[in-house]
Amino acid sequence: MPSIDWEIIGKFAIFSLALWVLISVWMGLFKPVYGARGKGGQKRGKKKRIQKPKQGDQSKKLSHAELEATVRRMFPEPPQTTERSRAREAVVTLVKHSARGLFDLLPEESCVSILKRIAGAGSDCPRCGGNQTEKSKDAHYRQYYRRRRCPDCQTQGQTATFYELTGTIFENSHLSARQWLWGIFLFVSGCSTLEIATELHVNLKTAQRMVTLLHLTLITCRYRFSLNGQVEFDEVYLIGGLKGRAGKLHLDRPPRKRGLRLPGRGIWETDKVPILGLVDRQGYIYLVPCANVQSDTIRPLIEYLTDQGATIYTDEYNIYNFLRRLGYQHHTVNHSQGEYARGPVHVNTVEGLWSLLRDHLRIHRGVSKLYLPLYVMRFEFLTNRRALTRWQQMLELSALAAQADGTRLRWLVREKQIHTVCPTLGLGQVV
């Protein structure tokens, strides 16, 4: 009988075991302890076992009748019509029609009285300032208003008669005082022109004229308040092209690609208008559209609006490097290195305005860059008075409207010369 070579059998057993382990790992029958990885180098987690419901377990499954009952609770049948419900519906319809403007509930005489007091109406002539005026023969030519005559203006060959709203944007308007006050209230509430026209029951062009006059009032009666203390500067770029023939300008460029994704920072010529934001941490802001954000462009603006002793915070953009040479205390944060705040050094206050500004402009579905200063000024006015109620904001805007040169503003709208009073810093007057 031949002898058994146990050494060869042992090597063959070890080889067979090793081969079986390799095949098992390859087929996924077994996972090494040190963390196997699946396809793409990602770790294969433990598969979650999904327990199949037992065939006899129907406790969580609703019947068709229960589903129908749930639908009935979600969508109940309307109540049956009765005489009382018909009367209630008629009253609601009537109140909705009269309260649509809310100011319809106020008598016209009260609204006229508000405008008179805001305008500071008196017996002096609004044209020459003369106080030797007298009542006109047809003093009651308009209800609730009184017309007077100025002998000095008549001697000089000018229009001699006037009334309480002469020289304001409300002069000779066919809209009632109630409609003006409600329109201004909707304007400061952020409503679109179409919504204002719907609420006032007027033509869309009439509402556009009203909104344009209010925009011009804001931009021509803009007051200057010096920024001091801690001030932040930053810029944002808003897409705004030439829609139609805005300002009687011809479109001498090819159509823009959707999204306007152009390399580099935006400028006026590339339809991405820079908006420079100057924010006093005490609460006051300035938003100024610019043709570009070069140092030579923004330097006169900063010197005019910011006191010399102010502490200015900006990002690392090099256009602000001249601030220290002018005597300002200038501190920066480096956004490119992930630094957004270093104690009091940050520009988060001004950057928080940009999302609010975009939301404010979104209701207009695109704004022409020629008229962008008007819409930005509206946002600036509301932001500077954000602590006031809508009623108080309406009264302040009404006071500015009574103070503005209404004759000139109405001429600008009539002759379509609005673009001449929409300044963009660094851009010559567009005519």
Residue pairs with C-beta under 8 A, 6 or more apart in sequence:
21 30
24 30
25 31
25 32
31 44
35 43
36 43
36 44
37 43
37 44
38 44
53 60
62 70
79 85
98 104
98 105
99 105
100 199
100 201
101 178
101 179
101 182
101 199
101 200
101 201
102 182
102 185
103 111
103 178
103 179
103 181
103 182
103 185
104 178
106 178
108 143
108 144
108 176
108 177
108 178
109 144
111 176
111 177
111 178
111 180
111 181
112 144
112 145
112 177
113 144
114 177
114 181
114 398
115 164
115 165
115 170
115 177
115 180
115 181
115 398
115 402
116 164
116 165
118 395
118 398
118 399
118 402
119 164
119 165
119 168
119 170
119 402
120 402
121 163
121 164
121 165
123 131
123 133
123 148
124 130
124 131
124 133
125 131
125 133
125 148
125 150
125 152
125 153
125 162
126 162
126 166
126 167
127 150
127 153
127 158
127 159
127 162
127 166
127 167
128 150
128 152
128 153
128 156
128 158
130 150
130 151
130 152
130 153
132 150
132 151
132 152
133 148
133 149
133 150
133 151
134 148
134 149
134 151
135 146
135 147
135 148
135 149
136 147
136 148
136 149
136 161
138 147
139 146
139 147
139 148
140 146
140 147
141 147
142 163
144 177
145 163
145 164
145 165
146 163
146 164
147 161
147 162
147 163
148 161
148 162
148 163
149 160
149 161
149 162
150 160
150 161
150 162
151 160
153 159
153 160
154 160
165 171
165 402
167 405
167 406
167 407
168 401
168 402
168 404
168 406
169 213
169 214
169 217
169 401
169 404
169 406
169 409
169 410
170 177
170 180
170 401
170 402
170 406
171 406
171 407
171 410
173 180
175 183
175 200
175 202
175 206
175 210
179 200
179 202
180 210
180 398
181 394
181 398
182 199
182 200
183 196
183 199
183 200
183 207
183 210
184 214
184 394
184 397
184 398
184 401
185 390
185 391
185 394
186 195
186 196
186 199
186 200
187 196
187 210
187 211
187 214
187 378
187 397
188 382
188 390
188 393
188 394
188 397
189 390
190 360
190 363
190 382
191 199
191 363
192 363
192 364
193 204
193 207
193 208
193 211
194 204
194 207
196 207
196 210
196 211
197 203
197 204
197 206
197 207
197 208
200 206
200 207
209 413
212 374
212 413
212 418
213 401
213 406
213 409
213 410
213 413
214 397
214 401
215 374
215 375
215 377
215 378
216 374
216 404
216 409
216 412
216 413
216 418
216 421
217 397
217 400
217 401
217 404
217 409
218 374
218 377
218 378
218 381
218 397
218 400
219 373
219 374
219 377
219 421
219 422
220 404
220 405
220 409
220 421
221 400
221 403
221 404
222 377
224 304
224 305
225 284
226 305
226 306
226 307
227 278
227 280
227 284
227 286
227 305
227 306
227 307
227 310
228 280
228 306
228 307
228 309
228 310
229 280
229 281
229 282
229 310
229 311
230 280
230 281
230 310
230 311
230 313
230 344
231 278
231 279
231 280
231 281
231 306
231 310
231 311
231 312
231 313
232 277
232 278
232 279
232 281
232 312
232 313
232 314
232 346
232 347
232 349
232 350
233 276
233 277
233 278
233 279
233 302
233 312
233 313
233 314
233 320
233 347
233 350
234 276
234 277
234 279
234 314
234 315
234 347
234 350
234 351
235 274
235 275
235 276
235 277
235 290
235 293
235 317
236 274
236 275
236 277
236 354
236 357
237 265
237 266
237 272
237 273
237 274
237 275
238 272
238 273
238 275
238 357
238 358
238 361
238 367
238 372
239 260
239 271
239 272
239 273
239 366
240 271
240 272
240 273
240 366
240 367
240 368
240 369
240 372
241 256
241 271
241 366
241 368
241 369
242 249
242 251
242 271
242 368
242 369
242 370
243 366
243 367
243 368
244 368
245 251
246 368
246 370
246 371
246 419
247 368
247 370
247 371
247 418
247 419
247 430
248 416
248 419
249 370
249 430
256 271
260 270
260 271
260 272
262 270
262 272
265 272
265 274
265 293
266 272
266 273
266 274
267 273
267 274
267 291
267 292
268 274
268 290
268 291
268 292
268 369
268 424
268 426
268 427
269 291
271 369
273 289
273 290
273 369
273 372
273 424
274 289
274 290
274 291
274 292
274 293
275 287
275 288
275 289
275 290
275 357
275 376
276 287
276 288
276 289
276 290
276 293
276 298
276 301
276 425
277 285
277 286
277 287
277 350
277 353
277 354
278 285
278 286
278 287
278 288
278 301
278 302
278 305
278 306
278 350
279 285
279 286
279 349
279 350
279 353
281 349
283 384
283 387
284 384
285 350
285 353
285 380
285 383
285 384
286 305
286 380
287 353
287 357
287 376
287 377
287 379
287 380
288 301
288 425
289 369
289 372
289 373
289 376
289 424
289 425
290 297
290 298
290 424
290 425
290 426
291 297
291 424
291 425
291 426
291 427
292 426
293 317
293 319
294 319
294 426
295 319
295 320
295 321
295 322
297 425
297 426
298 319
298 425
299 322
301 425
302 323
303 326
306 312
306 328
308 326
308 327
308 328
310 328
310 329
311 328
311 329
311 331
312 320
312 323
312 328
312 329
312 330
312 331
313 331
313 332
313 333
313 344
313 345
313 346
313 347
314 320
314 323
314 330
314 331
314 332
314 333
314 347
315 332
315 333
315 334
315 335
315 347
316 332
316 333
316 334
316 335
316 336
320 330
320 332
323 330
324 330
331 345
332 345
333 339
333 340
333 341
333 342
333 345
333 346
333 347
340 346
340 348
341 348
353 383
356 379
356 383
357 376
357 379
360 375
360 378
360 379
360 382
361 367
361 375
361 379
364 375
367 375
369 424
370 419
370 422
370 430
371 418
371 419
371 422
372 422
372 424
373 422
373 423
373 424
374 418
374 422
381 397
382 393
385 392
385 393
385 396
388 396
411 417
412 418
412 420
412 421
419 430
419 431
420 429
420 430
420 431
423 429
